[in-house]
Amino acid sequence: MNLGKYKNLIFYITTIAVFSCLMYYFIIEGQTLEVKENIVAKTSSGSTWENFLESFKTNLHHPLALLLAQIVTIIMTARLFGWICMKIKQPTVIGEMIAGIVLGPSLVGMYFPEFSAFLFPKESLGNLQFLSQIGLILFMYIVGMELDLSVLRKKAHDAVVISHASIIIPFALGIGLSYFVYQEFAPEGIQFTSFALFIAISMSITAFPVLARIVQERNLQKTKLGTIVITCAAADDITAWCILAAVIAIVKAGSFASSIYVIIMAIAYVFLMIKIVRPFLKRIGDLQAGKNTISKPMVAIFFLTLILSAYATEVIGIHALFGAFMAGAIMPENTKFRTLFIDKVEDVALVLLLPLFFVFTGLRTQIGLLNDSHLWMTAGFIILTAVLGKFAGSALTARFVGINWKESLTIGALMNTRGLMELIVLNIGYDLGVLSPEIFAMLVIMALFTTFMTGPALDFINFIFKSKKNQDEPAHENDSKYRVLLSFDKPESGSTLLKLAHNFTHKMNGNKSITAMNIAPVDEMHAYDINEYEDSQFQNVIETSHDLNLEVTTLFKASTDIESDLTSITNKGHYDLLLIMLGKSMYEGSLLGRLLGFTTKIINPEKLLNTVKGKGNIFNNSPFDDFTLQILDKTNIPVGILVEKDFKAADKVFVPIFNLSDFYLLEYAKRLINNNNSQVIILDAAGQIRNNIEVKELIRSIEQVAPNHITLYNEKKIEKEFLNAQDLMLISSKSWKNLIDTKSLWLSDIPSTLIISNP
C-alpha cells in the first residue's frame, strides 16, 4: 500500500517536472521567432499598485461586472422591502415596487448621485432592460398557466358581467380623464386617441397574481366570494390583455383603420394557438401523465412554444408579453403538469429577473418631476378616478347581480388591485412614447397606492360588517372540552402529531377536540391548484384519523407570515395544548434567510435533530430553532415540541424530573395513563420528589386510579438500553436546554421526545 502511494507521488512529481521543462523550452525557443521591430513592448509610467488600481477600475466598469453588481443590489433591496411589506401584511410586490423607486432617481439618484451614476450608468440600462423583459416574458407565461380556464367555463356568468363592467367603467373614466390632461401632459406629436387609450387601459387593469395571493392568504378560496373574485380576475386578465393588444396595434399603426391588418393577424394568431398548437401541446402533456418529472426534450418543446409565441406577437405588433401570456394559457390543463413546469420557471423569473423590471421602472420614475401642488393634485385626481372606476364599478355591478353589500365591496377592493400588471402596461406606453415622464410618474404612484390600499380596505370592510365568528377560530360548543391544536408542514408530520394527540385524549370521548392545522407559504401554491394542494397536505391526517376512529377538524391557511398567523390562531382559539414538530414546522431560518427567501435554513435546525439522532455535533447550542423560539415566546398556552424518532405510540413513557419546576410534567403523564394506559417511569434526577408531599400525593392518586402504571426511579445513571426501550420521553423546555448545554450523552439514545413548555 505504501509502495503504491510513493509510486503515485513519484509519477505526479515527474509528470509536473517534465512537462514544465517542455513548456519552458518552447517559450524560450518561441521568443527567437519574434521579429523585434514588430513587437510593441507594453510600458507604464505608474507604479505596480497604480497599474493594479487602473486595471481594477476597468474591471469594475466592464458591462458584465456592472450587470452582476446591479443584479445583486436589486435582489437584495427588493427582498428587503418585500420582507418589510410582508411583516406589515402587505403583498411583497408592493415592497419590490418601492425598492425600484428607491434605487431610481427619486431617492438614491437624488441623494447619492455619484453612487447612482456608478451603479446605473445610462449606457448599462439597455442590458438591464432586455434582461428584465426576459423576466417579464417568463412571468406572463406563469400568469397564463395559473389561469384555470375550467373555472371560467363553469362559473362565468356573474363573474364575466362583473369583470367586464370593472373594465368598461374605468376605461370610460380613463378616456374622460385624458380629455382634461392631454394638452398638459401628452408628449409632443402623440395623437389624443393613442394617449387616451393608454390612460384608459391603465385605469382598468387588475393584477391577477396579486389578487390570487390575497384571496389565498385570507382563506377565501373555498368560499363563493373567493370563487367569484378569482373568476372575475381571470376574465379581467384575458379581456384586458386582448384590449391592450388592440390598443398597441392602434398606437403603432397611428389610427384604427391602419391597425385593421394587425388586428386581423392577431385574431389569426389566437385561432392558430387555440385550434392547432393547444391540441398538439395537450398530446405531448398526456405523454407525461403520472410522471413526477418532465424530460428535457419536453421542456425544450414548451420553451420553444413560449419563445415562438412571444416572437410572433412582437412581429405582428401586439407585444411579446401577449404571446407569453397566450402560451401559458394554452398549456395542458393537467394540474400536476403545470405545477411541475411552473416550479422550473418560477424561481428564476420571480426571484432573479422580475426585480430587475421593478428597478428599471424605478429608474424611469422621477417623482421629483412632481414639484408643485398642481401636479400632486393632478396625481390625486388620477388616483381618485382609478379607484372610483375600478372599486366602485366592480362593487356596484356585483351588488346589481345580487351579491350582498359586504361581498360586493370586497370584490371591489380586490379588483382595484393593480400591482405589477399596471407597471407592465405603463412601461409599454412609455416605450411607445405615449406617456410623458410626468404622467408616467403619476400612474406609477397610482399603481402603488391602489395596490397598497387593498389590505386596509378589506380590513375596514370586515370591521364595518363584523361577523359573529372569526374565520380563523373554530366554533366552540362546549368550553369544558380539552382542545388540542397540532400544526404541521409535511403530511407525515401531521399524521405523527395526530397519533400523539390521540394518546393524550383517547378515552375522553366527547370531551375532546382535536384540530389539525396546516399553514402554507403563499408562494408555494398556485391559484388554480390550491384545493389539490390542501387535499395532499391533509391526506395522511385524514387516513390516520380513520384508522384511529378519531374525529378531527382540519384548518388550512395560506400565509405570508406563518409565525404570526400560527400564534394568532393559537391564542384566539382557546386551545389547551399546541403540538408542533421540531425541525418540521419551520419555514424560515435566520433574518437573512427570510429576506432572501431561502427554502433551506442558514441556521439549520437539522443540526439539532442530527445530534439527537447521533449523526452530528451542535455548534450552536440553542435548544430550539428560531421559528420554534418565536412560537414559544408569543403563544400563551402550553406548547409540546416533538423530536420524532419513529414514534408509533406512547405505551412506555419516561419522565425525568430535574428540579421542582418540572413537576407540571406529571399532569401530562397522568393524561397518558388515563387515556392510553401508558406505563410511566418518573426519574427523580435531583432527589426532590421523595421529600415533596404534594408530588407524592399526586403520584399516589394516579396509582389509585391506574395501579401499576407509574413507577418512581431514583437511579443516578440511566443506561442506553433503558432509553432505547422507551417509546416517548416527556421533558420540560428548561431541562431540554440543560441537556443541550451540557451536551448530554442522553441525546444520541433518547426515544421520541415531547418537550413541553408551560407559558
N, C-alpha and C positions, 0 to 999 in steps of 0.2 A: 504493500500500500504506500509506504514511504517512497519506494523506488519510483512508483508511478507519479507521485507528487513532484519529485525532483525532475523526473523526465519531462513533465509538462512545463515546469518552470524553466528548464534549460531551453526547451523548444520556443517558449514565449520570448525569452531574452535574445536568443539567436535570431528569431524572425524580426524582431524590432530593430536589432543592430544591423543586420544585413540590408534590410530594405531602407533604413535611414541612410546608410552609406551610399546605397544606389541612388537615392534621391539627391543627395549632396553632390555626387559625381555628375549627374545630368544637369544640375543647376550651374555648376562651375563650367562645364563644357558648353552649356547653352549661352552663357554670357559671352563666349568667344564669337558667337554668331551675330552679336549686335553690331549694327552699323552706327558708329559713335556719333556721327553728325546728325543722325535722325532721332537720337534719343534725347528726350527733354527731361532733365532732372527736376523733380519737384522740390522747390526750396521754399522756406517760410522764414519770414523775418521775426516771428514771435517765438516765445518760449514753448516748451513742450506742453506746459499746463494751459497756455493760451490757445495752442492748437487743439488741445482736447476740448476746451470750452467751446471753441468755434464749431468743432465737429458735433458736440453735444447739442448746441442750439440748432444746428441744421437738422439733426435727427428729430428734435422736438417739433419742428415745423414741417416734417415730412407728412404728406397727406394721410398716409396710413396711420402713423403715430398719432396725428391730430384727431383722426376719426375715432380711434380706440379710446383716447382720452375723453372725447366728447361722450362716447357711449357709457364709459364708467361713471362720469359725472352725472349724466342724465339718469341712469338707472338708480344710482344711489339717492339722488334728490327725489325722483319720482316715488321710490319705495318709502322714503322718509315721510313725505307729505301724504302718501296714500295710507300709511300706518296711522298717522295723526288723525286723518279723517275717519278711519275705521274706529278709532277709540272714541270719537265723538258721534258715533252712529251715523256717519255719512258714507256714501259709496266711495270706494277707493279711487274711482275715476275722477272724482272732484279734486282729490289731492294731487293726482297726476296732471290734471289740467292747470291747477295752481302752480305746480312745480314748473311747468312750461313757461308760465308768465313770469315767475320769479327769476328764471335763468335768462329771460329775454331783456330787452331794453327798458322795460317798465320798472325793473328793480336792480338786478346785477349790472345791467348796461348803464344805468343811471348813476349808481353809487360806486361801482367798481369798473369803470370803462376800460382800463388797461387790461384787467383780467378777462373781461368780456371780449375785447379785441383779440387777445391771445388765443382764447379757447374757441371762439366762434368768429373767425375772420370771414369776411364776405365770400372769399374765393373757396372756402370749405363748405359753404351751405348747399352747394349743388349735390355733393356726395351725401350729405345728411338728408336732403330732400328725397333723393332716389331710394335710399335705404328705408326711409320712413314710408315711402309709397309701397315698397315690397311688404312692409309690416301691415299696411292698410289692406292690401290685396289679400293677405293671409287672414286678417281679421274679418273682412267681409265674407270670405269663404266660410269661416266658422259661424258667422251670423246666419248665413244661408242654411248651413247644416243644422243649426239649433232651431230653425223653424219647423214646427210639427204641422205639416200640411194636412194630416188626417184630422187634427183638431179643428182646423179651419173648415174642412168639409162638413164636419159633424155639427159644429156649433156656430155656424157663420151668420145666422140670421140677424139676431140683435147686434152681435159684435160688429158686423160689417156696416150696419146702419150707424152705430156709434163711431166707428173708426172713420168712415168717410165724412161724417159730419165734423169730426175732430180735425179733418184735413181741409174741407172746403170753407169752414167758417174762418179759421185763422189765415187761410190762403187769401180769402177775400179781404180780410182786415189788413193783411200784409200789402196787398196791392193798393188799398186805400192809404196806408201809411206811406208808401212810396211816392204817392202824389204830393205829399207835404214835404218830403225830404229830398226829392230828386234833384231839384235845382241847386241845393246847397251841398249835397254830399255825393252825387253821382260823378264818377270820373269823366273827364272830358272825352267827348266822342262816343259815349255809350248811350244807346237808344233807351227810351223810357221803358219799353216792353221788356228788354233784357234785364234792366235794373229791377223793375217791379217783380218779374218772375222769380228772381233770386231772393229778394226780400220776402216774397210770399212763401217760397218753399222753406226758407229758414224759420218762418213763423210756424209752419205746420208739421215739422218733423218730430218724431218721438224716438227716444233711444231704447229700442227693444232689449238689448242686452242688459242695460242698467235696470230697466223696469222688471225684467225677469228675475234678476238677482234680489231686488227689493221684495218682490212677491214671495220668493223662496224664504228670505230671511224673516219675513213677518208671518210665515206659516199660512199663507193664503192660497197655496197652490191647489189644495184639495177642496176649497170652497167654490161655490158657484161664482162668487165675485172674482176669485183668482182666475178661474177658467175664462170668464168673460174678458177680463182685462188683458190676459195673455193673448187671447184670440184677437182682441182689438188691436193690440200692439203688432201682432204678426200681420194682420190685414193692412194696418197702417204702414208697416215696413215695406211690404210688397208694392202697395199703391204709391207711396212717397217716392220709392226708387224708380218706379216706372215714370212718374211725373218728372222727377229730376232728369232722367234720361232724355225725355222730350224737351225739357227746358234747356238742357245743354245743347241739344241739336238745334233748337231755335236760336240760341245765343250765338253759336258758332256760324250758323248759316246767315244770320242777320235779320231774318224775318220768318214768319210761319210758313209762307209759301215756299221759300227757299229750302226749308227744312223737311219738306214732304218726302224727298228721296231718302233722307237719313232715317226718318221715322218708318218708312216702308222697309228699309233694310233692317232696322231694329226689330220690327214685327216678324220679318222672315227669320232673323236670328233666334228670337224667342221660340218660334214654331219649330225650328230645327232642333233646338236644345230639348224641348219637351217631347217631341214626337220621334226623334231619332237617337239623340245622344242619351237621353234618360233611360229608355229601354235597354240600350247597349250597356250602360253602367249597371243597371239592375241585374242583367245576366251575369256580369262579372262579379257583382256583390254576392249573388247567390252561390257562386263557387266557394266563397269564404264562409258560408253559413256553418255555424257551430265551432269555428276555429277561434282561438284566443289571440292569434297574431295575424298580421297582414303581410303577405310576401312582398319582397322588393319590387318585382315586376308589377304587382297590383298598385303599389304606392306610386310607381312611375306613371302608370296609366292615369291615375286620378290627378296627379300633379300636372301632367301634360294637358289634361282636360281643363284644369284651372287656368293654366298659362295661356292656352289657345283661346279659351273663352274670354279672358281679360284682354288678350291681344285683339280679338275680333271686335269687341265693343269699343276699344280705343281707336281702332282704324275706322270703324263705322262713324264714330264721332259722338258716342254717348258715354264715354269714360270707362276705363279699365275696371273700376270698382263695381260697376253694374255687372260686368261679366263675371267677376269673382263671386258676387252675391248669387248670381244665377247658377253658377257652377256648384255652389254649396247647396242651393235649394233643390237641385235635381239629383243629388246624391242618393244612393239606395236608402230606403226608409228603415232598413233594419237598424234598430236602436243600438245593438251591440256593435255593429259595424261602424256606425257613425261615432260612437264613443271612442272606439279604438283609433279611428282616424283623427278625431279632434285632439286626442291625447298626444298624437305625433306632432301636431301643428301648434297647439295652443301655447305651450310654454315659450317657444321661440317667438311666436307672434306677439303675445300679450306682455311677456316679461322683458324681452330683449328689444324688439323692433318697435312696438307701438309707442313706448315712452319717447322715442325719437320724434314721432309725429307731434306729440304734445309740446315738446320743446321747440320744434320747428314752427309750430303755430305760435308759441310764446314769443319767438324771435321776430315774428311778424306783427305781434300785438303791441302797439305803442299806446299804452294808457295815458302817457304824458301828453299825447295829442289832444286829449280832452281837458283843456287847460282853462276853461271858463264855465260859468254856471249855465250858460245857454246850451253848451254841448252836453253837460251832465243832465240837464232837463230833457234834452232830446233822447239821451240814453234811457232815462227813466220812462219816457213815453213809449219807447220801443219795448221795454220790459213789460209795461202795462198792457200794451197791445198783444204781446205774445201770450201773457198769462190769461188775459180776457178771452182771446180766441181759442186757445187750447184747453185751458182749465174749464172755463165757463161753457164753451161749446160742447165739450165731452160730457160734462156733468148734466147740463140741461137736456141734451139728447138722451142720455141714459135715463133720466127721470121721465122723459116723454114716452119711452118704450116700456115703462112700468117698473123700473128699479127704484127702490126706496131712496130717500134723500142721503142717508149715510153712505150707502154703497155708490150712489151716483157721484157724490163729492169725492169719494175715494178714487173712483175711476178717473175723474177729472184731474186730481192731484198726480196720479201715476202717469197719465197720458201727457201731462205737462213736462215730464222729464225729458230733457233733450240730450244731455251728455255728449259723448264722443261723436254721435251721428251728426249733431249740429256742427261740430268743428269740421267734419269731413265736407259737409255742404259748403261751409264758409270758405274753406281753403280752395275748393273747386272754383267758387265765384271769384276769389282773389286771384287765382292763377289765370282765369279768363279775362281779368282786368275789369270785371263788372262792379266789384266792390272797392271803394277807396280805403286807404288806411284808417281813416276816422270811423267810417261806418263799420268796417271790419272789427275794430276795437270795441265798438258799442255792442255788436252782435255777439262777440266772444264773452263780454260781460253778461249779456242776456243769457247765454248758454250756461254760464257758471251759476247765475242767480236762480234760474228755473230748475236746474238740477239740484242745487243746494236746498231749495225750499221744499222739495218733495217730502223728506223725512219729517221736518217740523209740521208741515201741512197735514200729513197723515196723523201725527200725534195729536194735533189740535182737533181734527175731525173726531178722533176716538174720544177725546176729552169731552167734546160737546155732546156726543151720543154715547155717553158712558154706559157700557153694558154691565149686567149684573155679574157676569163671570169673566174672569181674565182668561184669555186663550191659553196662557202658559200654566194655568192652575187647574188640575183635575178637580172634578166636583167631589166633595166630601160629604157623604151622607151621615157618617157617624164619627164624631170626634174621638171616640174611645178606641178606634182601631189603631193597631200598631202598623205604621206605614213605613215601608222600605222603598227607597229610590235607588236604583242601580243605573250608573252611567257608563256607557261603553263606546268604543270607537270601532272595534273589529267584531264581526258576528260571533266568532268563537269566544271572545271575551264576555259578551253578553250572556251566552249560554252558561259559562262557568260561574259568573256572578249570580245568575238566577238559581243555580244549584245551591250556592251558598245561602242566598236569601231564603230558599225553601227549607234548608236545615234549621234556620232560626225561627221559622214560622209554621212549620208543617202541621202541628196539631191545634193551631189557633182557629181553624175553620173560618167562620165569618168575621172574626175579629182581626183580620189582617188585610193589608192592601199592599200589593207589590207593583211598582211601576218601573218598566224598563225604558230608559231614555237614551236616544242617540242624537247627539248634536254634531252635525256635519259641517265642515267648512263649505261656504257657498261656492268657492271656486273649484271644488271637486265635482260639482254637478253641472248638468246642462239642463236648460229649461224643459226640453222635450222628454228627458228620461228620469225625472225626479221620482216618479212613482215606482219605477223599476228599481231605482237606487234604494229607496226606502224599503221595498219588499226584500231586496237582497240583504240589507243590513239586519232586518228582524227575522229572517228565515230561521236561523239557528235557535233564536229565543223562542219563537212560536213552536218549533218542533220539540224543544226541551220542555216547554210548558205543557204540551200534550202528553209527553212521556211521564211527567210528574203529576198529571191531572191537576194542574195548578192554574188558577185564573190570574192572568197578568194584563196590566194596562200598558199599552205602548205609547210613547211620546217621542215624536220626531220633530226636529227643528233645524233649519238651515241658518247658519250664523256667520257673521264676520268677526265676532269676538266671543269665542267659545267659553272662555274662562268667565266672563261677566254673565253670559246667559245661563251657564250652569249654576253659578252661585245664586243668581236672581231666582231661578225656578226652584232651587233647593230651599231657599229662605222663605219664599212665599207659599210653598206647598204644604206646610205643616207636617213635614216628614219627621220620623223618629230616628232614621239612620240612612246615611248615604254610603253606598258601596261603589268604589272605583277600583281600577286595576293599576297597580304601579307600573309605569312604563308603557301602559297600553291606552290610557285615557289622555295622553299628552299630545297636543297638536302643535305646540310651539316650544322652542327652547329659549335661548338667550335673546336679549333685546336685538342684537344684530341679526339673529336668525329670523326674528319676527319682521324686521324691516325688509330683509331681502326675500322673505317668503320661502326660506329653505324648508324642504319637506323632511330632511334629516336634521337632527338637532346638533348645534355646535357643542352644547354641554349635553352629552348623550346619556340619558338615564339607563340605557342598556348596560353601561359600565357597572352600575349598581346591581342589576339583575345578574350579570355575568359573574360578579363577585359572589353573590349569594349562591349561585349555581356552581361555584368553584372553578370558573373559567377566566378569571381576571383579577386585577387589583384595582383598588379605588384610589384615584389620585385626588379627587375632590370629595372630602369626607362629609358632604352634606347628606343627611339621611333621606332626603327626597329631592326629586327634580323640581325645577322652577314652577311648572304648572301645578303640581300637587301642593307645593308650599303655598301658592296663591289660593288654592281651594280651601286649605286648612285655615288660612288667615281670614277668609271672607265668609265662610259658612258659619251659621250659629247653631248647627245640630251636630251630633256625633258623626264622625266620618270613619269608615272602615276601608283601609287600603290593602288590597290583596296582592301579595307576592306569590304568584302562581307557579307551582311545581307539580303539574299533572294532578290537580285537585279533582277528586271524584265525589267524596262525601266526608262529612266531619264526624266519623264514628269514633275515632281516637283523637282527643284534643289535649294539648299540652299548654298550660298557662303559667309562665314564670312570673312571680311577684318579686320585684327587686326592692320596692320601698312602699310606704303607706299610700302614696298617691296612685299606685297601680290597682288598688282594691276594687275599683269600679269594673275591672275586667270580670269579676266573679258574677256580676249580673248577666253578662253575655254568655258566660259558661253555663249559668243556670238556664238561660233560654235554650241553649243547645241540648242540655239534658232533658228538659221538659218537652221539647218539640222533636228531637231527633234521637233520643235515648243515647246520647253520646257518653262515652267513657272519658271522664275528665281527670287529668292529673295536675294538681296545683303544686308548683315548686316554690317552697318558702326560701327563696335565694338569700334573703337578708336575715332570716330567722325572726321575722317580726309578726308572723301570723299567730304562733303559739302563745304570744303574750298579749294578743288583742282579743278581748272578749267579744266585741261586736262582730268581728270577722269569723270567729269560731262559731258564734251563734248562727251566722248566715250559712256556713258550711253544714252545720247540724240540721238546719231547716231543709236544706237541699237533700240531705241523706234521708230525712224522714219521708219526703215525697218520693224520692227515687233511690232506694237503698243500693249500695254497691256501685254507684255511678260516679262517685267523686273520691279521689284519693289525695292525701297530703304527703308530699315528698319533702325531705329535709337534706337530701344528698348535696354535698358541696360540688361534686363533679358529675357532669352529665355525659354519658358515653355516646359515641356516634351511633351505635346500634339502637339505643333508646330513641334518639331523634328520628332515625330512619323509619322506626316502627309507627310513628305518629302520622295522622292524616292532616292535622291542622295545628298551628300554634297561634294563640292569641297573645298579643303583646301590646303594651302601651307605646305611644309615639315617643315618649321620653326615654323609655328603656330601649327602644329600637335605635334611637340616636346614640345611646351609650354603646350598644353593640357595634355600631358603625365606627364611632370614635375610637374604640379600643381594638378595632379590627379583630373582633371575637372569632375564635375558632368555630363557634357555632354556625357562622354564616354559610359555610360550604355544605353543612349537613342538615340544616333545619328543613322541616317539611314546608308545605304551603303555609304561608303566614299571613294572618289578618292583623294589621297594625291599626289599633283603634284609638282615635284621638277624641277626647272629650272637650267640648268648647269651654 
